[in-house]
Amino acid sequence: MKKCLAILIFCIGFINAYSQDFYGGLNLGMTISQVDGDNYGGYHKVSPLTGVFVRNTFSDKWGMFAGIEYKRKGSKEVQKNEAGYVVFYYAMNMDYIEVPVLATYSIEKIGIPGLFSYTLPNDLLFDFGVSYSYLINGTEDFGSGPLPPPTRPFRKYEIANHIGLNYPITENWYVCWRLSYTFLFLPVREHPGGQVYWFNRGQYNHNMSFSLKYEF
């Protein structure tokens, strides 16, 4: 947790020192997630997302974004029989405090060279970067209530890659989409037998977030 705060404070100082314009704001939305390597597929887990952020611009095109967010990641699988009764239930829950540090690039036009070009009413912000997350709590639920993982504990931190899009719908409000994936060499948990493959070293968070940001 101290590392999250230290990273955020450093980023705020850096952004403030080298910025042309400085903004702050609130972020509220939802995360849909799955865990690669848990033998269940699909974005079946829906969880809340909330946080605060700062953003700056270095030039007309480039800027930087840093925030601190609460996210619940994990996976969920519910199987029912023909009568509609639940015959299998599983949920993996990981509560994180996450600090994303992202570069932003402003896009004025979209198109395909030689075919078409469209000037956007407002600039679209494309962002990409990494995050450091501290695990507050990690549990598994097999239908009888949350239980701590008995044999394979979750890693206490996660480093993830991010890409996202942010579009202003008013002067202060943005609609946002972001995709994140755990860094390949630091899975959130080992495979059941401890197997390690080239680019498959355990279980990985794979999630998308949809949110509204208010910037002031």
mmCIF file of the C-alpha atoms, coordinates in Angstrom:
data_MODEL
# 
_entry.id   MODEL 
# 
loop_
_atom_site.group_PDB 
_atom_site.id 
_atom_site.type_symbol 
_atom_site.label_atom_id 
_atom_site.label_alt_id 
_atom_site.label_comp_id 
_atom_site.label_asym_id 
_atom_site.label_entity_id 
_atom_site.label_seq_id 
_atom_site.pdbx_PDB_ins_code 
_atom_site.Cartn_x 
_atom_site.Cartn_y 
_atom_site.Cartn_z 
_atom_site.occupancy 
_atom_site.B_iso_or_equiv 
_atom_site.pdbx_formal_charge 
_atom_site.auth_seq_id 
_atom_site.auth_comp_id 
_atom_site.auth_asym_id 
_atom_site.auth_atom_id 
_atom_site.pdbx_PDB_model_num 
ATOM 1   C CA . MET A 1 1   ? 0.000   0.000   0.000   1.00 0.00 ? 1   MET A CA 1 
ATOM 2   C CA . LYS A 1 2   ? 2.878   2.392   0.818   1.00 0.00 ? 2   LYS A CA 1 
ATOM 3   C CA . LYS A 1 3   ? 4.343   1.706   -2.628  1.00 0.00 ? 3   LYS A CA 1 
ATOM 4   C CA . CYS A 1 4   ? 1.041   2.718   -4.253  1.00 0.00 ? 4   CYS A CA 1 
ATOM 5   C CA . LEU A 1 5   ? 1.026   6.034   -2.405  1.00 0.00 ? 5   LEU A CA 1 
ATOM 6   C CA . ALA A 1 6   ? 4.707   6.665   -3.124  1.00 0.00 ? 6   ALA A CA 1 
ATOM 7   C CA . ILE A 1 7   ? 4.214   6.047   -6.850  1.00 0.00 ? 7   ILE A CA 1 
ATOM 8   C CA . LEU A 1 8   ? 1.163   8.326   -6.939  1.00 0.00 ? 8   LEU A CA 1 
ATOM 9   C CA . ILE A 1 9   ? 2.920   11.161  -5.064  1.00 0.00 ? 9   ILE A CA 1 
ATOM 10  C CA . PHE A 1 10  ? 5.939   10.927  -7.374  1.00 0.00 ? 10  PHE A CA 1 
ATOM 11  C CA . CYS A 1 11  ? 3.723   11.005  -10.466 1.00 0.00 ? 11  CYS A CA 1 
ATOM 12  C CA . ILE A 1 12  ? 1.723   13.997  -9.216  1.00 0.00 ? 12  ILE A CA 1 
ATOM 13  C CA . GLY A 1 13  ? 4.964   15.883  -8.581  1.00 0.00 ? 13  GLY A CA 1 
ATOM 14  C CA . PHE A 1 14  ? 6.320   14.992  -12.015 1.00 0.00 ? 14  PHE A CA 1 
ATOM 15  C CA . ILE A 1 15  ? 3.083   15.889  -13.773 1.00 0.00 ? 15  ILE A CA 1 
ATOM 16  C CA . ASN A 1 16  ? 2.842   19.218  -11.966 1.00 0.00 ? 16  ASN A CA 1 
ATOM 17  C CA . ALA A 1 17  ? 6.484   20.131  -12.630 1.00 0.00 ? 17  ALA A CA 1 
ATOM 18  C CA . TYR A 1 18  ? 6.441   19.531  -16.388 1.00 0.00 ? 18  TYR A CA 1 
ATOM 19  C CA . SER A 1 19  ? 2.864   20.309  -17.346 1.00 0.00 ? 19  SER A CA 1 
ATOM 20  C CA . GLN A 1 20  ? 1.367   22.990  -19.535 1.00 0.00 ? 20  GLN A CA 1 
ATOM 21  C CA . ASP A 1 21  ? -2.109  22.341  -18.117 1.00 0.00 ? 21  ASP A CA 1 
ATOM 22  C CA . PHE A 1 22  ? -3.004  20.438  -14.951 1.00 0.00 ? 22  PHE A CA 1 
ATOM 23  C CA . TYR A 1 23  ? -6.338  18.718  -14.267 1.00 0.00 ? 23  TYR A CA 1 
ATOM 24  C CA . GLY A 1 24  ? -7.819  16.568  -11.517 1.00 0.00 ? 24  GLY A CA 1 
ATOM 25  C CA . GLY A 1 25  ? -10.953 14.507  -11.355 1.00 0.00 ? 25  GLY A CA 1 
ATOM 26  C CA . LEU A 1 26  ? -13.110 11.608  -10.221 1.00 0.00 ? 26  LEU A CA 1 
ATOM 27  C CA . ASN A 1 27  ? -13.654 8.259   -11.928 1.00 0.00 ? 27  ASN A CA 1 
ATOM 28  C CA . LEU A 1 28  ? -16.677 5.996   -11.437 1.00 0.00 ? 28  LEU A CA 1 
ATOM 29  C CA . GLY A 1 29  ? -17.741 2.927   -13.373 1.00 0.00 ? 29  GLY A CA 1 
ATOM 30  C CA . MET A 1 30  ? -17.538 -0.840  -13.588 1.00 0.00 ? 30  MET A CA 1 
ATOM 31  C CA . THR A 1 31  ? -15.024 -3.545  -14.409 1.00 0.00 ? 31  THR A CA 1 
ATOM 32  C CA . ILE A 1 32  ? -15.810 -6.777  -16.241 1.00 0.00 ? 32  ILE A CA 1 
ATOM 33  C CA . SER A 1 33  ? -13.157 -9.400  -15.704 1.00 0.00 ? 33  SER A CA 1 
ATOM 34  C CA . GLN A 1 34  ? -11.932 -12.926 -16.156 1.00 0.00 ? 34  GLN A CA 1 
ATOM 35  C CA . VAL A 1 35  ? -8.829  -14.836 -15.085 1.00 0.00 ? 35  VAL A CA 1 
ATOM 36  C CA . ASP A 1 36  ? -6.808  -16.556 -17.769 1.00 0.00 ? 36  ASP A CA 1 
ATOM 37  C CA . GLY A 1 37  ? -5.684  -19.939 -16.480 1.00 0.00 ? 37  GLY A CA 1 
ATOM 38  C CA . ASP A 1 38  ? -8.627  -20.738 -14.176 1.00 0.00 ? 38  ASP A CA 1 
ATOM 39  C CA . ASN A 1 39  ? -10.307 -23.050 -16.755 1.00 0.00 ? 39  ASN A CA 1 
ATOM 40  C CA . TYR A 1 40  ? -13.374 -20.781 -17.018 1.00 0.00 ? 40  TYR A CA 1 
ATOM 41  C CA . GLY A 1 41  ? -13.897 -18.439 -19.952 1.00 0.00 ? 41  GLY A CA 1 
ATOM 42  C CA . GLY A 1 42  ? -15.787 -15.200 -20.443 1.00 0.00 ? 42  GLY A CA 1 
ATOM 43  C CA . TYR A 1 43  ? -16.173 -11.802 -18.804 1.00 0.00 ? 43  TYR A CA 1 
ATOM 44  C CA . HIS A 1 44  ? -18.731 -13.030 -16.289 1.00 0.00 ? 44  HIS A CA 1 
ATOM 45  C CA . LYS A 1 45  ? -17.612 -11.025 -13.266 1.00 0.00 ? 45  LYS A CA 1 
ATOM 46  C CA . VAL A 1 46  ? -18.940 -7.452  -12.959 1.00 0.00 ? 46  VAL A CA 1 
ATOM 47  C CA . SER A 1 47  ? -17.593 -5.222  -10.178 1.00 0.00 ? 47  SER A CA 1 
ATOM 48  C CA . PRO A 1 48  ? -17.517 -1.520  -9.247  1.00 0.00 ? 48  PRO A CA 1 
ATOM 49  C CA . LEU A 1 49  ? -14.664 0.845   -10.054 1.00 0.00 ? 49  LEU A CA 1 
ATOM 50  C CA . THR A 1 50  ? -13.983 4.125   -8.297  1.00 0.00 ? 50  THR A CA 1 
ATOM 51  C CA . GLY A 1 51  ? -11.018 6.455   -8.011  1.00 0.00 ? 51  GLY A CA 1 
ATOM 52  C CA . VAL A 1 52  ? -9.406  9.864   -8.370  1.00 0.00 ? 52  VAL A CA 1 
ATOM 53  C CA . PHE A 1 53  ? -6.846  11.030  -10.921 1.00 0.00 ? 53  PHE A CA 1 
ATOM 54  C CA . VAL A 1 54  ? -4.631  13.817  -12.187 1.00 0.00 ? 54  VAL A CA 1 
ATOM 55  C CA . ARG A 1 55  ? -3.816  14.588  -15.815 1.00 0.00 ? 55  ARG A CA 1 
ATOM 56  C CA . ASN A 1 56  ? -1.582  17.045  -17.617 1.00 0.00 ? 56  ASN A CA 1 
ATOM 57  C CA . THR A 1 57  ? -0.470  18.050  -21.104 1.00 0.00 ? 57  THR A CA 1 
ATOM 58  C CA . PHE A 1 58  ? 3.163   18.347  -22.218 1.00 0.00 ? 58  PHE A CA 1 
ATOM 59  C CA . SER A 1 59  ? 2.262   19.555  -25.718 1.00 0.00 ? 59  SER A CA 1 
ATOM 60  C CA . ASP A 1 60  ? -0.723  19.812  -28.048 1.00 0.00 ? 60  ASP A CA 1 
ATOM 61  C CA . LYS A 1 61  ? -0.661  16.016  -28.480 1.00 0.00 ? 61  LYS A CA 1 
ATOM 62  C CA . TRP A 1 62  ? 1.066   14.382  -25.519 1.00 0.00 ? 62  TRP A CA 1 
ATOM 63  C CA . GLY A 1 63  ? 0.265   14.231  -21.838 1.00 0.00 ? 63  GLY A CA 1 
ATOM 64  C CA . MET A 1 64  ? 0.288   12.009  -18.773 1.00 0.00 ? 64  MET A CA 1 
ATOM 65  C CA . PHE A 1 65  ? -2.339  10.454  -16.490 1.00 0.00 ? 65  PHE A CA 1 
ATOM 66  C CA . ALA A 1 66  ? -1.969  9.033   -12.974 1.00 0.00 ? 66  ALA A CA 1 
ATOM 67  C CA . GLY A 1 67  ? -4.623  7.884   -10.532 1.00 0.00 ? 67  GLY A CA 1 
ATOM 68  C CA . ILE A 1 68  ? -5.485  5.736   -7.569  1.00 0.00 ? 68  ILE A CA 1 
ATOM 69  C CA . GLU A 1 69  ? -8.438  3.362   -7.964  1.00 0.00 ? 69  GLU A CA 1 
ATOM 70  C CA . TYR A 1 70  ? -10.303 0.636   -6.140  1.00 0.00 ? 70  TYR A CA 1 
ATOM 71  C CA . LYS A 1 71  ? -10.933 -2.380  -8.371  1.00 0.00 ? 71  LYS A CA 1 
ATOM 72  C CA . ARG A 1 72  ? -12.306 -5.847  -7.762  1.00 0.00 ? 72  ARG A CA 1 
ATOM 73  C CA . LYS A 1 73  ? -10.909 -8.322  -10.273 1.00 0.00 ? 73  LYS A CA 1 
ATOM 74  C CA . GLY A 1 74  ? -11.357 -12.064 -10.652 1.00 0.00 ? 74  GLY A CA 1 
ATOM 75  C CA . SER A 1 75  ? -13.678 -14.518 -12.339 1.00 0.00 ? 75  SER A CA 1 
ATOM 76  C CA . LYS A 1 76  ? -17.094 -16.106 -11.943 1.00 0.00 ? 76  LYS A CA 1 
ATOM 77  C CA . GLU A 1 77  ? -18.727 -19.268 -13.266 1.00 0.00 ? 77  GLU A CA 1 
ATOM 78  C CA . VAL A 1 78  ? -22.352 -20.280 -12.674 1.00 0.00 ? 78  VAL A CA 1 
ATOM 79  C CA . GLN A 1 79  ? -23.787 -23.440 -14.233 1.00 0.00 ? 79  GLN A CA 1 
ATOM 80  C CA . LYS A 1 80  ? -27.490 -24.351 -14.147 1.00 0.00 ? 80  LYS A CA 1 
ATOM 81  C CA . ASN A 1 81  ? -29.406 -27.473 -15.053 1.00 0.00 ? 81  ASN A CA 1 
ATOM 82  C CA . GLU A 1 82  ? -32.383 -27.606 -17.416 1.00 0.00 ? 82  GLU A CA 1 
ATOM 83  C CA . ALA A 1 83  ? -34.755 -26.757 -14.569 1.00 0.00 ? 83  ALA A CA 1 
ATOM 84  C CA . GLY A 1 84  ? -32.831 -23.551 -13.862 1.00 0.00 ? 84  GLY A CA 1 
ATOM 85  C CA . TYR A 1 85  ? -31.239 -24.654 -10.587 1.00 0.00 ? 85  TYR A CA 1 
ATOM 86  C CA . VAL A 1 86  ? -27.615 -23.801 -9.912  1.00 0.00 ? 86  VAL A CA 1 
ATOM 87  C CA . VAL A 1 87  ? -25.512 -26.967 -9.995  1.00 0.00 ? 87  VAL A CA 1 
ATOM 88  C CA . PHE A 1 88  ? -22.091 -25.308 -9.913  1.00 0.00 ? 88  PHE A CA 1 
ATOM 89  C CA . TYR A 1 89  ? -20.868 -21.973 -8.575  1.00 0.00 ? 89  TYR A CA 1 
ATOM 90  C CA . TYR A 1 90  ? -17.376 -20.534 -8.425  1.00 0.00 ? 90  TYR A CA 1 
ATOM 91  C CA . ALA A 1 91  ? -16.060 -17.022 -7.861  1.00 0.00 ? 91  ALA A CA 1 
ATOM 92  C CA . MET A 1 92  ? -12.529 -15.695 -7.518  1.00 0.00 ? 92  MET A CA 1 
ATOM 93  C CA . ASN A 1 93  ? -12.385 -12.266 -5.863  1.00 0.00 ? 93  ASN A CA 1 
ATOM 94  C CA . MET A 1 94  ? -9.330  -10.011 -5.712  1.00 0.00 ? 94  MET A CA 1 
ATOM 95  C CA . ASP A 1 95  ? -9.704  -6.518  -4.251  1.00 0.00 ? 95  ASP A CA 1 
ATOM 96  C CA . TYR A 1 96  ? -6.962  -4.112  -5.324  1.00 0.00 ? 96  TYR A CA 1 
ATOM 97  C CA . ILE A 1 97  ? -5.817  -0.563  -4.782  1.00 0.00 ? 97  ILE A CA 1 
ATOM 98  C CA . GLU A 1 98  ? -4.409  0.270   -8.206  1.00 0.00 ? 98  GLU A CA 1 
ATOM 99  C CA . VAL A 1 99  ? -2.161  3.112   -9.367  1.00 0.00 ? 99  VAL A CA 1 
ATOM 100 C CA . PRO A 1 100 ? -2.195  3.473   -13.182 1.00 0.00 ? 100 PRO A CA 1 
ATOM 101 C CA . VAL A 1 101 ? 0.503   5.623   -14.802 1.00 0.00 ? 101 VAL A CA 1 
ATOM 102 C CA . LEU A 1 102 ? -0.333  6.283   -18.447 1.00 0.00 ? 102 LEU A CA 1 
ATOM 103 C CA . ALA A 1 103 ? 0.849   8.353   -21.382 1.00 0.00 ? 103 ALA A CA 1 
ATOM 104 C CA . THR A 1 104 ? -1.933  10.105  -23.307 1.00 0.00 ? 104 THR A CA 1 
ATOM 105 C CA . TYR A 1 105 ? -2.083  11.046  -26.983 1.00 0.00 ? 105 TYR A CA 1 
ATOM 106 C CA . SER A 1 106 ? -4.711  13.369  -28.437 1.00 0.00 ? 106 SER A CA 1 
ATOM 107 C CA . ILE A 1 107 ? -6.365  12.253  -31.693 1.00 0.00 ? 107 ILE A CA 1 
ATOM 108 C CA . GLU A 1 108 ? -8.164  14.864  -33.820 1.00 0.00 ? 108 GLU A CA 1 
ATOM 109 C CA . LYS A 1 109 ? -8.935  12.774  -36.900 1.00 0.00 ? 109 LYS A CA 1 
ATOM 110 C CA . ILE A 1 110 ? -9.675  9.149   -37.660 1.00 0.00 ? 110 ILE A CA 1 
ATOM 111 C CA . GLY A 1 111 ? -9.642  7.465   -41.042 1.00 0.00 ? 111 GLY A CA 1 
ATOM 112 C CA . ILE A 1 112 ? -7.913  5.245   -43.561 1.00 0.00 ? 112 ILE A CA 1 
ATOM 113 C CA . PRO A 1 113 ? -5.323  6.970   -45.796 1.00 0.00 ? 113 PRO A CA 1 
ATOM 114 C CA . GLY A 1 114 ? -6.621  7.278   -49.319 1.00 0.00 ? 114 GLY A CA 1 
ATOM 115 C CA . LEU A 1 115 ? -10.158 6.200   -48.387 1.00 0.00 ? 115 LEU A CA 1 
ATOM 116 C CA . PHE A 1 116 ? -11.658 8.593   -45.853 1.00 0.00 ? 116 PHE A CA 1 
ATOM 117 C CA . SER A 1 117 ? -10.843 11.025  -43.085 1.00 0.00 ? 117 SER A CA 1 
ATOM 118 C CA . TYR A 1 118 ? -13.156 12.255  -40.326 1.00 0.00 ? 118 TYR A CA 1 
ATOM 119 C CA . THR A 1 119 ? -12.469 15.144  -37.972 1.00 0.00 ? 119 THR A CA 1 
ATOM 120 C CA . LEU A 1 120 ? -13.843 14.410  -34.512 1.00 0.00 ? 120 LEU A CA 1 
ATOM 121 C CA . PRO A 1 121 ? -16.031 17.048  -32.798 1.00 0.00 ? 121 PRO A CA 1 
ATOM 122 C CA . ASN A 1 122 ? -13.774 16.698  -29.736 1.00 0.00 ? 122 ASN A CA 1 
ATOM 123 C CA . ASP A 1 123 ? -10.291 15.235  -29.424 1.00 0.00 ? 123 ASP A CA 1 
ATOM 124 C CA . LEU A 1 124 ? -10.160 11.538  -28.528 1.00 0.00 ? 124 LEU A CA 1 
ATOM 125 C CA . LEU A 1 125 ? -7.570  10.678  -25.863 1.00 0.00 ? 125 LEU A CA 1 
ATOM 126 C CA . PHE A 1 126 ? -5.707  7.409   -26.387 1.00 0.00 ? 126 PHE A CA 1 
ATOM 127 C CA . ASP A 1 127 ? -3.790  6.237   -23.321 1.00 0.00 ? 127 ASP A CA 1 
ATOM 128 C CA . PHE A 1 128 ? -1.319  3.441   -22.660 1.00 0.00 ? 128 PHE A CA 1 
ATOM 129 C CA . GLY A 1 129 ? 0.978   2.467   -19.813 1.00 0.00 ? 129 GLY A CA 1 
ATOM 130 C CA . VAL A 1 130 ? 1.299   0.313   -16.709 1.00 0.00 ? 130 VAL A CA 1 
ATOM 131 C CA . SER A 1 131 ? -0.147  0.033   -13.211 1.00 0.00 ? 131 SER A CA 1 
ATOM 132 C CA . TYR A 1 132 ? 0.988   -1.177  -9.812  1.00 0.00 ? 132 TYR A CA 1 
ATOM 133 C CA . SER A 1 133 ? -1.738  -2.750  -7.656  1.00 0.00 ? 133 SER A CA 1 
ATOM 134 C CA . TYR A 1 134 ? -1.721  -3.812  -4.008  1.00 0.00 ? 134 TYR A CA 1 
ATOM 135 C CA . LEU A 1 135 ? -3.942  -6.757  -3.085  1.00 0.00 ? 135 LEU A CA 1 
ATOM 136 C CA . ILE A 1 136 ? -6.203  -5.892  -0.138  1.00 0.00 ? 136 ILE A CA 1 
ATOM 137 C CA . ASN A 1 137 ? -8.018  -9.218  -0.051  1.00 0.00 ? 137 ASN A CA 1 
ATOM 138 C CA . GLY A 1 138 ? -8.181  -12.386 -2.139  1.00 0.00 ? 138 GLY A CA 1 
ATOM 139 C CA . THR A 1 139 ? -10.777 -15.139 -1.744  1.00 0.00 ? 139 THR A CA 1 
ATOM 140 C CA . GLU A 1 140 ? -12.418 -18.032 -3.562  1.00 0.00 ? 140 GLU A CA 1 
ATOM 141 C CA . ASP A 1 141 ? -16.104 -18.925 -3.239  1.00 0.00 ? 141 ASP A CA 1 
ATOM 142 C CA . PHE A 1 142 ? -17.409 -22.386 -4.138  1.00 0.00 ? 142 PHE A CA 1 
ATOM 143 C CA . GLY A 1 143 ? -20.996 -21.550 -3.200  1.00 0.00 ? 143 GLY A CA 1 
ATOM 144 C CA . SER A 1 144 ? -20.695 -21.713 0.576   1.00 0.00 ? 144 SER A CA 1 
ATOM 145 C CA . GLY A 1 145 ? -19.190 -18.260 1.105   1.00 0.00 ? 145 GLY A CA 1 
ATOM 146 C CA . PRO A 1 146 ? -15.799 -16.610 0.529   1.00 0.00 ? 146 PRO A CA 1 
ATOM 147 C CA . LEU A 1 147 ? -12.774 -18.588 1.695   1.00 0.00 ? 147 LEU A CA 1 
ATOM 148 C CA . PRO A 1 148 ? -9.085  -17.675 1.552   1.00 0.00 ? 148 PRO A CA 1 
ATOM 149 C CA . PRO A 1 149 ? -7.191  -19.787 -1.024  1.00 0.00 ? 149 PRO A CA 1 
ATOM 150 C CA . PRO A 1 150 ? -5.876  -22.779 0.968   1.00 0.00 ? 150 PRO A CA 1 
ATOM 151 C CA . THR A 1 151 ? -2.772  -23.807 -0.940  1.00 0.00 ? 151 THR A CA 1 
ATOM 152 C CA . ARG A 1 152 ? -1.956  -21.243 -3.612  1.00 0.00 ? 152 ARG A CA 1 
ATOM 153 C CA . PRO A 1 153 ? -1.966  -17.709 -2.206  1.00 0.00 ? 153 PRO A CA 1 
ATOM 154 C CA . PHE A 1 154 ? -2.451  -14.740 -4.495  1.00 0.00 ? 154 PHE A CA 1 
ATOM 155 C CA . ARG A 1 155 ? 0.532   -12.500 -5.168  1.00 0.00 ? 155 ARG A CA 1 
ATOM 156 C CA . LYS A 1 156 ? 0.331   -9.428  -2.925  1.00 0.00 ? 156 LYS A CA 1 
ATOM 157 C CA . TYR A 1 157 ? 0.858   -7.082  -5.851  1.00 0.00 ? 157 TYR A CA 1 
ATOM 158 C CA . GLU A 1 158 ? 0.090   -6.960  -9.561  1.00 0.00 ? 158 GLU A CA 1 
ATOM 159 C CA . ILE A 1 159 ? 1.790   -5.158  -12.427 1.00 0.00 ? 159 ILE A CA 1 
ATOM 160 C CA . ALA A 1 160 ? -0.454  -4.769  -15.468 1.00 0.00 ? 160 ALA A CA 1 
ATOM 161 C CA . ASN A 1 161 ? -0.353  -3.296  -18.967 1.00 0.00 ? 161 ASN A CA 1 
ATOM 162 C CA . HIS A 1 162 ? -3.086  -0.861  -20.040 1.00 0.00 ? 162 HIS A CA 1 
ATOM 163 C CA . ILE A 1 163 ? -4.543  0.691   -23.175 1.00 0.00 ? 163 ILE A CA 1 
ATOM 164 C CA . GLY A 1 164 ? -7.629  2.886   -23.241 1.00 0.00 ? 164 GLY A CA 1 
ATOM 165 C CA . LEU A 1 165 ? -9.794  5.498   -24.947 1.00 0.00 ? 165 LEU A CA 1 
ATOM 166 C CA . ASN A 1 166 ? -11.355 8.611   -23.413 1.00 0.00 ? 166 ASN A CA 1 
ATOM 167 C CA . TYR A 1 167 ? -13.850 10.834  -25.202 1.00 0.00 ? 167 TYR A CA 1 
ATOM 168 C CA . PRO A 1 168 ? -15.242 14.138  -23.853 1.00 0.00 ? 168 PRO A CA 1 
ATOM 169 C CA . ILE A 1 169 ? -19.028 14.422  -24.054 1.00 0.00 ? 169 ILE A CA 1 
ATOM 170 C CA . THR A 1 170 ? -19.058 17.855  -22.344 1.00 0.00 ? 170 THR A CA 1 
ATOM 171 C CA . GLU A 1 171 ? -16.405 20.263  -21.124 1.00 0.00 ? 171 GLU A CA 1 
ATOM 172 C CA . ASN A 1 172 ? -15.931 18.248  -17.905 1.00 0.00 ? 172 ASN A CA 1 
ATOM 173 C CA . TRP A 1 173 ? -17.304 14.735  -18.540 1.00 0.00 ? 173 TRP A CA 1 
ATOM 174 C CA . TYR A 1 174 ? -15.543 11.873  -20.326 1.00 0.00 ? 174 TYR A CA 1 
ATOM 175 C CA . VAL A 1 175 ? -16.717 8.396   -21.294 1.00 0.00 ? 175 VAL A CA 1 
ATOM 176 C CA . CYS A 1 176 ? -13.870 5.931   -20.935 1.00 0.00 ? 176 CYS A CA 1 
ATOM 177 C CA . TRP A 1 177 ? -12.881 2.390   -21.874 1.00 0.00 ? 177 TRP A CA 1 
ATOM 178 C CA . ARG A 1 178 ? -9.729  0.625   -20.742 1.00 0.00 ? 178 ARG A CA 1 
ATOM 179 C CA . LEU A 1 179 ? -8.275  -2.855  -21.233 1.00 0.00 ? 179 LEU A CA 1 
ATOM 180 C CA . SER A 1 180 ? -5.678  -4.253  -18.830 1.00 0.00 ? 180 SER A CA 1 
ATOM 181 C CA . TYR A 1 181 ? -3.741  -7.493  -18.571 1.00 0.00 ? 181 TYR A CA 1 
ATOM 182 C CA . THR A 1 182 ? -1.333  -8.775  -15.928 1.00 0.00 ? 182 THR A CA 1 
ATOM 183 C CA . PHE A 1 183 ? 2.347   -8.575  -16.920 1.00 0.00 ? 183 PHE A CA 1 
ATOM 184 C CA . LEU A 1 184 ? 3.263   -11.959 -18.424 1.00 0.00 ? 184 LEU A CA 1 
ATOM 185 C CA . PHE A 1 185 ? 6.141   -12.827 -16.105 1.00 0.00 ? 185 PHE A CA 1 
ATOM 186 C CA . LEU A 1 186 ? 4.321   -11.914 -12.865 1.00 0.00 ? 186 LEU A CA 1 
ATOM 187 C CA . PRO A 1 187 ? 1.056   -13.910 -12.710 1.00 0.00 ? 187 PRO A CA 1 
ATOM 188 C CA . VAL A 1 188 ? -1.347  -13.204 -9.855  1.00 0.00 ? 188 VAL A CA 1 
ATOM 189 C CA . ARG A 1 189 ? -1.158  -16.871 -8.821  1.00 0.00 ? 189 ARG A CA 1 
ATOM 190 C CA . GLU A 1 190 ? 0.596   -20.089 -9.830  1.00 0.00 ? 190 GLU A CA 1 
ATOM 191 C CA . HIS A 1 191 ? -1.033  -22.919 -11.762 1.00 0.00 ? 191 HIS A CA 1 
ATOM 192 C CA . PRO A 1 192 ? -2.461  -25.703 -9.534  1.00 0.00 ? 192 PRO A CA 1 
ATOM 193 C CA . GLY A 1 193 ? 0.589   -27.906 -10.119 1.00 0.00 ? 193 GLY A CA 1 
ATOM 194 C CA . GLY A 1 194 ? 3.101   -25.066 -10.258 1.00 0.00 ? 194 GLY A CA 1 
ATOM 195 C CA . GLN A 1 195 ? 3.680   -25.568 -13.999 1.00 0.00 ? 195 GLN A CA 1 
ATOM 196 C CA . VAL A 1 196 ? 5.637   -22.885 -15.863 1.00 0.00 ? 196 VAL A CA 1 
ATOM 197 C CA . TYR A 1 197 ? 5.554   -22.463 -19.646 1.00 0.00 ? 197 TYR A CA 1 
ATOM 198 C CA . TRP A 1 198 ? 7.139   -19.855 -21.890 1.00 0.00 ? 198 TRP A CA 1 
ATOM 199 C CA . PHE A 1 199 ? 4.429   -17.200 -21.719 1.00 0.00 ? 199 PHE A CA 1 
ATOM 200 C CA . ASN A 1 200 ? 2.046   -19.042 -19.426 1.00 0.00 ? 200 ASN A CA 1 
ATOM 201 C CA . ARG A 1 201 ? 3.416   -18.981 -15.911 1.00 0.00 ? 201 ARG A CA 1 
ATOM 202 C CA . GLY A 1 202 ? 0.174   -19.027 -13.927 1.00 0.00 ? 202 GLY A CA 1 
ATOM 203 C CA . GLN A 1 203 ? -3.112  -17.139 -13.676 1.00 0.00 ? 203 GLN A CA 1 
ATOM 204 C CA . TYR A 1 204 ? -3.533  -13.641 -15.101 1.00 0.00 ? 204 TYR A CA 1 
ATOM 205 C CA . ASN A 1 205 ? -6.129  -10.925 -14.599 1.00 0.00 ? 205 ASN A CA 1 
ATOM 206 C CA . HIS A 1 206 ? -7.764  -9.883  -17.866 1.00 0.00 ? 206 HIS A CA 1 
ATOM 207 C CA . ASN A 1 207 ? -10.324 -7.103  -17.549 1.00 0.00 ? 207 ASN A CA 1 
ATOM 208 C CA . MET A 1 208 ? -12.068 -4.198  -19.222 1.00 0.00 ? 208 MET A CA 1 
ATOM 209 C CA . SER A 1 209 ? -13.413 -1.118  -17.484 1.00 0.00 ? 209 SER A CA 1 
ATOM 210 C CA . PHE A 1 210 ? -16.149 1.283   -18.551 1.00 0.00 ? 210 PHE A CA 1 
ATOM 211 C CA . SER A 1 211 ? -16.447 4.531   -16.637 1.00 0.00 ? 211 SER A CA 1 
ATOM 212 C CA . LEU A 1 212 ? -17.412 8.178   -16.489 1.00 0.00 ? 212 LEU A CA 1 
ATOM 213 C CA . LYS A 1 213 ? -14.745 10.688  -15.516 1.00 0.00 ? 213 LYS A CA 1 
ATOM 214 C CA . TYR A 1 214 ? -15.447 14.154  -14.190 1.00 0.00 ? 214 TYR A CA 1 
ATOM 215 C CA . GLU A 1 215 ? -12.522 16.520  -14.716 1.00 0.00 ? 215 GLU A CA 1 
ATOM 216 C CA . PHE A 1 216 ? -12.037 19.909  -13.116 1.00 0.00 ? 216 PHE A CA 1 
# 
